[in-house]
Amino acid sequence: MLAPSQREHIDNVLAVSQTGAAASDPIHSSWVRCVRDYGLDPCRPTRAHIVEHAQLREHKDQIEEFLGVARTGMEQLYKRMAGIGYVLLLTDAHGIAVDFIGNDAWARELKQSGLYLGADWSEVRAGTCAVGTCIVEKAPITVHHTDHFDATHISLTCNAAPLFDPTGGFLGVLDVSALTSPSPRESQHLALQMVTMYAQMVEDANFLRYFRDRWVLRLGSAWSMVDVAGEIMLAFDGDGVIVGTNSGARRALRPLRNGPGADTLIGRPLSDVFREGMDAIWRIARAGASADRSALSTGSGEVYFGTVQAPRVTPQRIMPSTADTPCAPALERLAGDDPQMQRLISQASRLVNRPVNILVHGETGTGKEVLAKALHESSSRSSKPFVAVNCAAIPESLIESELFGYTAGTFTGGRSKGMRGLIQQSDGGTLFLDEIGDMPLHLQTRLLRVLAEREVLPLGAEKPVPVRLTVVAASHRDLRKLIAEGRFREDLYYRLCGAILYLPPLRERLDRDYLIERLLAAESAELDSRARLDQAAHAALLSYDWPGNVRQLRNVLRFALAVCDGTTINIEDLPAELMTRIEPSPVPDASAPIARTHDEASVLQAALRRQRWNVTAVAAELGICRATVYRQMKRYGIVPPNQA
Ligand SMILES: Nc1ncnc2c1ncn2[C@@H]1O[C@H](COP(=O)(O)OP(=O)(O)OP(=O)(O)O)[C@@H](O)[C@H]1O
């Protein structure tokens, strides 16, 4: 039963989402997103969603090291905020609360409201809220009472600040929330300042931990405060080259000279940023904590006071030098300007030389093998073999001998000298196990033993052979689900997932243009063609939702190059499926475009009516993405009844 205040709120949300919002208003823009992009219905308030334990574990595993650092900051912040009724949430980049500090006395109310461990505060799930909207805006935000989209949340007040990793990737959100609060929005001003300040402190603590083997230059505009609150931090190596920047540095500093790459500081010498040059910085380092604190000035005329912290551990033992390279070239080539891919690449570049196995998740055709290969090529193992095995493609009866090898005379008909298995062949290099979820259970047990004991026992052999094995495993299936069904060993899962990388589906990537260009160049070179895409074909490629991901894009380009006139690829050269995703089967006569348009419009209209104008449900029914539904609605002038 809805309270009058909730009903009034729903009417308000409906009115704004129908008329649209000013781009500068993050709350109303979020309401519009909730209705138009996520298909959320303000008339159906929904309780908080708490993810299951196993899923929460996975989210925590992703940022385990960071969680330890963040906890200290959270405890300090909680001490200051608990007395005035606030609780604290730390969420990952997906909006899942991976840590929480609150008062046990209100545990029931807090859990019901979603102020709890495991709560999903993404905008897609919870509507406008401090965490979810902060993830979209990447900036601190207060979402107070009726700023929330969902009427169940309108008694809450929430303040959130984003957290970035030392390479600028988005890590998650720090949030302070209260079950009750005074009605003026201004009452939250201080809470927002506090959460923003602590988010910065947590980020900086993480930065110092991450770059503990590097020199760190801390800068502040107040002479006496630099040691305690250096707003700007730059990590640099013994040659004075910048290897890391905190958020403050990324906001405030630019290289002295313009030119290519002027937007990034990583990889540049410090003398490219400060007029006084490297000598002055080494002088500051030598002065240590003494009062001799030279000022450094930037190209824009700002003056900062600096202090330099020496490396606290010896570099190379922690991480071989290439692992610190902000982006290894083989990895960098995988993507253009897509935030999800850029984050993945920065995570991957930090992993290349670490002694961990990596699990890659992604839909079929997203490039899991390509990523595994790039990881290998970027590592110090690159001169050793990269061995790829598709566990789903090799018949079960052969996987064992293929992987583990066999000795002479083990099989009648086998090679008389025996065979080194693929595990041995990858010794010192990388073993890529694709579709690991399809590996039979008894072989999972043997693989686990190889990983634990670092030796392999070929079939028929008496003595094990030592191997230096680094595994990158991939799966498009949910391994946690397979574990729950008893089809995948949990202990093997934990051995394999030293780190998990999620490859986004192509429809979510914003760098499709880059991929189209790269793949077209690669395919053209192979076919010795110089054909270019015309505008309509290019637009069709950009707007398609690519269920088969990068592989399908590659195949489509190959097809188009083969059938085009040799100079221009136009829309007719693209395979029919790009034009017919929305049509009912059987496919109508392709020579009748008017009939096809008419069919498309009526199919869409019927589905919209059937699904009561819920765009998400329509997209699911027709097997297309929501953006395509909106595009088609616009094209055919279909307007929801309440907006007509
Ligand atoms: N980033 C990329 N740049 C260029 N080509 C790519 C990229 N990602 C994938 N591809 C191409 O897409 C195709 C599929 O890639 P890949 O085999 O790595 O996908 P996958 O996710 O391992 O697929 P599956 O799940 O079917 O094993 C390949 O032809 C590959 O060359």
PDBQT file of the ligand as one rigid body, heavy atoms in Angstrom, charges set to zero:
ROOT
HETATM    1  N1  LIG A 701      40.236  -6.821 -29.809  1.00  0.00    +0.000 N 
HETATM    2  C1  LIG A 701      40.208  -7.447 -30.965  1.00  0.00    +0.000 A 
HETATM    3  N2  LIG A 701      40.855  -6.937 -32.019  1.00  0.00    +0.000 NA
HETATM    4  C2  LIG A 701      40.818  -7.576 -33.212  1.00  0.00    +0.000 A 
HETATM    5  N3  LIG A 701      40.192  -8.727 -33.434  1.00  0.00    +0.000 NA
HETATM    6  C3  LIG A 701      39.553  -9.301 -32.428  1.00  0.00    +0.000 A 
HETATM    7  C4  LIG A 701      39.515  -8.693 -31.133  1.00  0.00    +0.000 A 
HETATM    8  N4  LIG A 701      38.787  -9.450 -30.312  1.00  0.00    +0.000 NA
HETATM    9  C5  LIG A 701      38.383 -10.506 -31.058  1.00  0.00    +0.000 A 
HETATM   10  N5  LIG A 701      38.842 -10.425 -32.321  1.00  0.00    +0.000 N 
HETATM   11  C6  LIG A 701      38.587 -11.364 -33.416  1.00  0.00    +0.000 C 
HETATM   12  O1  LIG A 701      37.319 -11.965 -33.151  1.00  0.00    +0.000 OA
HETATM   13  C7  LIG A 701      37.353 -13.353 -33.375  1.00  0.00    +0.000 C 
HETATM   14  C8  LIG A 701      36.985 -14.097 -32.115  1.00  0.00    +0.000 C 
HETATM   15  O2  LIG A 701      37.988 -13.917 -31.128  1.00  0.00    +0.000 OA
HETATM   16  P1  LIG A 701      38.321 -15.045 -30.050  1.00  0.00    +0.000 P 
HETATM   17  O3  LIG A 701      38.451 -16.389 -30.692  1.00  0.00    +0.000 OA
HETATM   18  O4  LIG A 701      39.454 -14.552 -29.229  1.00  0.00    +0.000 OA
HETATM   19  O5  LIG A 701      36.967 -15.005 -29.209  1.00  0.00    +0.000 OA
HETATM   20  P2  LIG A 701      36.533 -15.949 -27.991  1.00  0.00    +0.000 P 
HETATM   21  O6  LIG A 701      35.839 -15.072 -27.022  1.00  0.00    +0.000 OA
HETATM   22  O7  LIG A 701      37.723 -16.714 -27.513  1.00  0.00    +0.000 OA
HETATM   23  O8  LIG A 701      35.490 -16.888 -28.695  1.00  0.00    +0.000 OA
HETATM   24  P3  LIG A 701      34.913 -18.299 -28.156  1.00  0.00    +0.000 P 
HETATM   25  O9  LIG A 701      34.106 -18.006 -26.933  1.00  0.00    +0.000 OA
HETATM   26  O10 LIG A 701      34.056 -18.755 -29.276  1.00  0.00    +0.000 OA
HETATM   27  O11 LIG A 701      36.088 -19.174 -27.883  1.00  0.00    +0.000 OA
HETATM   28  C9  LIG A 701      38.744 -13.661 -33.874  1.00  0.00    +0.000 C 
HETATM   29  O12 LIG A 701      38.707 -13.681 -35.278  1.00  0.00    +0.000 OA
HETATM   30  C10 LIG A 701      39.583 -12.502 -33.418  1.00  0.00    +0.000 C 
HETATM   31  O13 LIG A 701      40.635 -12.266 -34.282  1.00  0.00    +0.000 OA
ENDROOT
TORSDOF 0
